[in-house]
Amino acid sequence: MNITPWGENSEEAVLTFEQQIGFTLPENYRNFLLKNNGVEVLNQSFFVQDLDQEIKLQVLFGLHNVSSRVLTLSH
């Protein structure tokens, strides 16, 4: 998968987000947020059988994004 990470997060930032949402994120997603903070996905699509169509994946949301608040998990 061709991705462009948005940067790293601190453990404190992830803990603060978990407190805001009221539960602990799965460990693999926490690690993704710590390492990448979200990513832009380039030229990737996948077939969703229940929808019977190809879906283009463009973003995996992070805790912060300098270009748009809409691309954050808290938004």
DSSP file (Angstrom, degrees, kcal/mol; ACC not computed):
  #  RESIDUE AA STRUCTURE BP1 BP2  ACC     N-H-->O    O-->H-N    N-H-->O    O-->H-N    TCO  KAPPA ALPHA  PHI   PSI    X-CA   Y-CA   Z-CA
    1    1 A M              0   0    0      0, 0.0     2,-0.8     0, 0.0    42,-0.1   0.000 360.0 360.0 360.0 132.3    0.0    0.0    0.0
    2    2 A N  E     +A   42   0A   0     40,-0.5    40,-3.1    41,-0.1     2,-0.3  -0.793 360.0 166.4 -91.0 108.4    1.4    3.4   -1.0
    3    3 A I  E     -A   41   0A   0     -2,-0.8    38,-0.2    38,-0.2    56,-0.0  -0.881  35.2-149.8-127.2 155.2    0.9    5.7    2.0
    4    4 A T  E     -A   40   0A   0     36,-2.5    36,-2.2    -2,-0.3    -2,-0.0  -0.939  26.4-143.5-120.9 105.1    2.1    9.1    3.2
    5    5 A P  E     -A   39   0A   0      0, 0.0    34,-0.2     0, 0.0    32,-0.1  -0.267   6.1-141.9 -66.7 154.9    2.2    9.3    7.1
    6    6 A W        -     0   0    0     32,-2.1     2,-0.2    30,-1.6    31,-0.2   0.388  55.1 -91.6 -96.8   1.2    1.3   12.5    8.9
    7    7 A G        -     0   0    0     29,-0.6    -1,-0.4    31,-0.3     2,-0.2  -0.670  53.5 -53.2 117.0-174.3    4.0   12.2   11.6
    8    8 A E        -     0   0    0     -2,-0.2     2,-0.3    -3,-0.1    27,-0.2  -0.565  37.4-146.6-101.3 164.0    4.2   10.7   15.1
    9    9 A N        -     0   0    0     25,-1.8     2,-0.2    -2,-0.2    28,-0.1  -0.874  20.0-118.2-120.5 157.9    2.1   11.1   18.2
   10   10 A S     >  -     0   0    0     -2,-0.3     4,-1.8     1,-0.1     5,-0.2  -0.593  24.7-116.5 -88.9 158.8    3.1   11.0   21.8
   11   11 A E  H  > S+     0   0    0      1,-0.2     4,-2.6    -2,-0.2     5,-0.2   0.878 118.3  57.3 -58.6 -38.2    1.9    8.4   24.3
   12   12 A E  H  > S+     0   0    0      1,-0.2     4,-2.5     2,-0.2    -1,-0.2   0.892 104.1  51.0 -61.1 -41.7    0.3   11.3   26.2
   13   13 A A  H  > S+     0   0    0      2,-0.2     4,-2.0     1,-0.2    -1,-0.2   0.903 112.1  46.4 -64.5 -41.3   -1.7   12.4   23.1
   14   14 A V  H  X S+     0   0    0     -4,-1.8     4,-2.5     2,-0.2    -2,-0.2   0.918 112.7  49.9 -68.0 -43.0   -3.1    8.9   22.5
   15   15 A L  H  X S+     0   0    0     -4,-2.6     4,-2.2     2,-0.2    -2,-0.2   0.904 109.8  51.4 -60.9 -41.6   -3.9    8.5   26.2
   16   16 A T  H  X S+     0   0    0     -4,-2.5     4,-2.0     2,-0.2    -1,-0.2   0.916 110.4  48.8 -61.8 -43.7   -5.7   11.8   26.2
   17   17 A F  H  X S+     0   0    0     -4,-2.0     4,-2.1     1,-0.2     5,-0.2   0.921 109.8  51.7 -62.6 -43.8   -7.8   10.8   23.1
   18   18 A E  H  X>S+     0   0    0     -4,-2.5     4,-1.6     1,-0.2     5,-1.1   0.884 108.9  51.0 -61.1 -38.4   -8.7    7.5   24.8
   19   19 A Q  H  <5S+     0   0    0     -4,-2.2    -1,-0.2     1,-0.2    -2,-0.2   0.890 108.9  52.1 -64.9 -38.6   -9.9    9.4   27.9
   20   20 A Q  H  <5S+     0   0    0     -4,-2.0    -2,-0.2     1,-0.2    -1,-0.2   0.890 115.2  39.8 -64.4 -39.9  -12.0   11.6   25.7
   21   21 A I  H  <5S-     0   0    0     -4,-2.1    -1,-0.2     2,-0.2    -2,-0.2   0.645 108.6-124.3 -88.6 -14.0  -13.7    8.6   23.9
   22   22 A G  T  <5S+     0   0    0     -4,-1.6     2,-0.3    -5,-0.2    -3,-0.2   0.630  76.0  68.3  86.6  13.7  -14.0    6.6   27.1
   23   23 A F  S   <S-     0   0    0     -5,-1.1     2,-0.4     0, 0.0    -2,-0.2  -0.987  80.9-100.0-156.7 163.2  -12.2    3.4   26.1
   24   24 A T        -     0   0    0     -2,-0.3     3,-0.1    -3,-0.1    -9,-0.1  -0.702  37.6-125.9 -87.4 133.4   -8.8    2.0   25.2
   25   25 A L        -     0   0    0     -2,-0.4    -1,-0.0     1,-0.1     5,-0.0  -0.407  38.5 -87.2 -72.2 152.7   -8.0    1.6   21.5
   26   26 A P    >>  -     0   0    0      0, 0.0     4,-2.5     0, 0.0     3,-0.5  -0.322  41.4-115.5 -57.8 145.6   -6.8   -1.8   20.2
   27   27 A E  H 3> S+     0   0    0      1,-0.3     4,-2.5     2,-0.2     5,-0.2   0.859 113.2  52.6 -56.0 -42.0   -3.0   -2.2   20.6
   28   28 A N  H 3> S+     0   0    0      1,-0.2     4,-1.7     2,-0.2    -1,-0.3   0.865 111.9  46.1 -66.4 -33.8   -2.3   -2.4   16.8
   29   29 A Y  H <> S+     0   0    0     -3,-0.5     4,-2.5     2,-0.2    -2,-0.2   0.876 110.6  53.2 -74.6 -36.9   -4.3    0.8   16.2
   30   30 A R  H  X S+     0   0    0     -4,-2.5     4,-2.6     2,-0.2    -2,-0.2   0.936 109.7  48.9 -58.7 -46.3   -2.6    2.6   19.1
   31   31 A N  H  X S+     0   0    0     -4,-2.5     4,-2.3     1,-0.2     5,-0.2   0.889 109.5  52.3 -62.2 -39.6    0.8    1.6   17.6
   32   32 A F  H  X>S+     0   0    0     -4,-1.7     4,-3.3     2,-0.2     5,-1.0   0.931 111.5  46.6 -60.0 -46.3   -0.3    2.9   14.2
   33   33 A L  H  X5S+     0   0    0     -4,-2.5     4,-0.6     3,-0.2    -2,-0.2   0.889 112.5  50.0 -65.4 -39.1   -1.3    6.3   15.7
   34   34 A L  H  <5S+     0   0    0     -4,-2.6   -25,-1.8    -5,-0.2    -1,-0.2   0.908 121.6  33.2 -64.0 -41.8    1.9    6.5   17.7
   35   35 A K  H  <5S+     0   0    0     -4,-2.3    -2,-0.2   -27,-0.2    -3,-0.2   0.878 139.2  11.1 -83.6 -40.2    4.0    5.8   14.6
   36   36 A N  H  <5S-     0   0    0     -4,-3.3   -30,-1.6    -5,-0.2   -29,-0.6   0.676  71.8-149.7-117.1 -24.8    2.0    7.4   11.8
   37   37 A N  S  <<S-     0   0    0     -5,-1.0    27,-0.5    -4,-0.6    -4,-0.2   0.679  75.5 -38.9  56.9  21.0   -0.8    9.6   13.3
   38   38 A G  S    S-     0   0    0     -6,-0.4   -32,-2.1    24,-0.2     2,-0.3  -0.292  71.0-133.1 109.1 159.5   -2.9    8.8   10.2
   39   39 A V  E     -AB   5  60A   0     21,-2.1    21,-2.3   -34,-0.2     2,-0.5  -0.988  11.5-124.6-147.6 153.9   -2.0    8.6    6.6
   40   40 A E  E     -AB   4  59A   0    -36,-2.2   -36,-2.5    -2,-0.3     2,-0.5  -0.886  32.2-145.6 -93.0 133.5   -3.0    9.6    3.1
   41   41 A V  E     -A    3   0A   0     17,-3.0     2,-0.5    -2,-0.5     3,-0.3  -0.895   9.3-149.7-106.1 127.2   -3.4    6.5    1.0
   42   42 A L  E     -A    2   0A   0    -40,-3.1   -40,-0.5    -2,-0.5    16,-0.1  -0.849  65.5 -19.5-104.6 126.2   -2.5    6.8   -2.7
   43   43 A N  E    S+     0   0A   0     -2,-0.5     2,-0.4     1,-0.2    -1,-0.2   0.882  90.6 140.2  52.7  51.9   -4.2    4.9   -5.5
   44   44 A Q  E     + B   0  57A   0     13,-0.6    13,-2.6    -3,-0.3     2,-0.3  -0.988  18.0 161.2-128.0 130.0   -5.7    2.1   -3.4
   45   45 A S  E     - B   0  56A   0     -2,-0.4     2,-0.3    11,-0.3    11,-0.2  -0.947  13.5-166.1-138.8 162.9   -9.1    0.6   -3.8
   46   46 A F  E     - B   0  55A   0      9,-2.2     9,-3.1    -2,-0.3     2,-0.5  -0.988  26.3-109.5-148.4 153.6  -10.8   -2.6   -2.6
   47   47 A F  E     - B   0  54A   0     -2,-0.3     2,-0.7     7,-0.2     7,-0.2  -0.727  21.4-157.0 -89.1 129.2  -13.9   -4.5   -3.4
   48   48 A V  E >>> - B   0  53A   0      5,-2.7     4,-1.4    -2,-0.5     5,-1.4  -0.914   2.9-162.4-106.1 107.7  -16.7   -4.5   -0.8
   49   49 A Q  T 345S+     0   0    0     -2,-0.7     3,-0.3     1,-0.3    -1,-0.2   0.879  87.0  55.7 -60.4 -42.1  -18.8   -7.6   -1.5
   50   50 A D  T 345S+     0   0    0      1,-0.2    -1,-0.3     2,-0.1    -2,-0.0   0.797 117.1  37.0 -63.8 -27.3  -21.8   -6.4    0.5
   51   51 A L  T <45S-     0   0    0     -3,-0.8    -1,-0.2     2,-0.2    -2,-0.2   0.576 101.6-136.8 -95.1 -13.5  -21.9   -3.2   -1.6
   52   52 A D  T  <5 +     0   0    0     -4,-1.4     2,-0.3    -3,-0.3    -3,-0.2   0.902  67.9  95.0  55.0  45.6  -20.9   -5.0   -4.8
   53   53 A Q  E   <S-B   48   0A   0     -5,-1.4    -5,-2.7    -7,-0.0     2,-0.3  -0.995  79.1-100.4-157.9 159.6  -18.5   -2.2   -5.7
   54   54 A E  E     -B   47   0A   0     -2,-0.3     2,-0.4    -7,-0.2    -7,-0.2  -0.648  34.9-157.0 -79.2 137.6  -15.0   -1.0   -5.6
   55   55 A I  E     -B   46   0A   0     -9,-3.1    -9,-2.2    -2,-0.3     2,-0.5  -0.970  10.4-135.7-119.3 132.3  -14.3    1.5   -2.8
   56   56 A K  E     -B   45   0A   0     -2,-0.4     2,-0.6   -11,-0.2   -11,-0.3  -0.766  13.5-148.3 -88.5 126.9  -11.3    4.0   -3.0
   57   57 A L  E     +B   44   0A   0    -13,-2.6   -13,-0.6    -2,-0.5     3,-0.1  -0.852  30.1 157.8 -95.1 123.1   -9.4    4.3    0.2
   58   58 A Q  E     +     0   0A   0     -2,-0.6   -17,-3.0     1,-0.3     2,-0.3   0.703  57.0  21.4-115.7 -31.1   -8.0    7.8    0.6
   59   59 A V  E     -B   40   0A   0    -19,-0.3     2,-0.5   -56,-0.0    -1,-0.3  -0.999  43.3-159.4-146.6 140.2   -7.3    8.4    4.3
   60   60 A L  E     -B   39   0A   0    -21,-2.3   -21,-2.1    -2,-0.3    11,-0.0  -0.985  44.9-121.5-112.6 114.7   -6.8    6.6    7.6
   61   61 A F        -     0   0    0     -2,-0.5     2,-0.2   -23,-0.2    11,-0.2  -0.109  31.2-171.3 -63.6 150.1   -7.6    9.2   10.2
   62   62 A G  B     -c   72   0B   0      9,-1.2    11,-2.7   -24,-0.1    12,-0.3  -0.557  39.6 -93.7-123.8-169.9   -5.2   10.3   12.9
   63   63 A L  S    S+     0   0    0      1,-0.2     2,-0.3     9,-0.2    11,-0.2   0.785 104.5  10.4 -82.4 -28.3   -5.3   12.5   16.0
   64   64 A H        -     0   0    0    -27,-0.5     2,-0.3     7,-0.1    -1,-0.2  -0.995  56.9-171.1-149.1 152.1   -4.3   15.7   14.3
   65   65 A N        -     0   0    0     -2,-0.3     3,-0.2    -3,-0.1     6,-0.1  -0.959  17.0-150.1-145.5 124.2   -3.8   16.9   10.7
   66   66 A V  S    S+     0   0    0     -2,-0.3     3,-0.1     1,-0.2    -1,-0.1   0.760  96.4  46.8 -68.7 -24.7   -2.2   20.3    9.9
   67   67 A S  S    S+     0   0    0      1,-0.3     2,-0.3     4,-0.0    -1,-0.2   0.765 123.6  10.1 -90.6 -24.7   -4.2   20.7    6.6
   68   68 A S    >   -     0   0    0     -3,-0.2     3,-1.2     1,-0.1    -1,-0.3  -0.888  45.0-155.5-160.9 124.6   -7.7   19.8    7.9
   69   69 A R  G >  S+     0   0    0     -2,-0.3     3,-1.6     1,-0.2     6,-0.3   0.775  95.9  72.0 -64.7 -26.6   -9.5   19.2   11.2
   70   70 A V  G 3  S+     0   0    0      1,-0.3    -1,-0.2    -3,-0.1     5,-0.0   0.733  88.3  62.8 -62.2 -22.4  -12.0   17.1    9.3
   71   71 A L  G <  S+     0   0    0     -3,-1.2    -9,-1.2    -6,-0.1     2,-0.3   0.168  86.9  98.9 -90.3  18.6   -9.4   14.4    8.8
   72   72 A T  B X  S-c   62   0B   0     -3,-1.6     3,-0.6   -11,-0.2    -9,-0.2  -0.768  77.1-127.5-107.1 152.8   -9.1   13.8   12.6
   73   73 A L  T 3  S+     0   0    0    -11,-2.7   -10,-0.1    -2,-0.3    -1,-0.1   0.847 108.6  55.7 -63.2 -34.7  -10.6   11.1   14.7
   74   74 A S  T 3         0   0    0    -12,-0.3    -1,-0.2     1,-0.3   -11,-0.1   0.734 360.0 360.0 -74.4 -20.0  -12.1   13.6   17.1
   75   75 A H    <         0   0    0     -3,-0.6    -1,-0.3    -6,-0.3    -2,-0.2   0.500 360.0 360.0 -76.4 360.0  -13.9   15.5   14.4
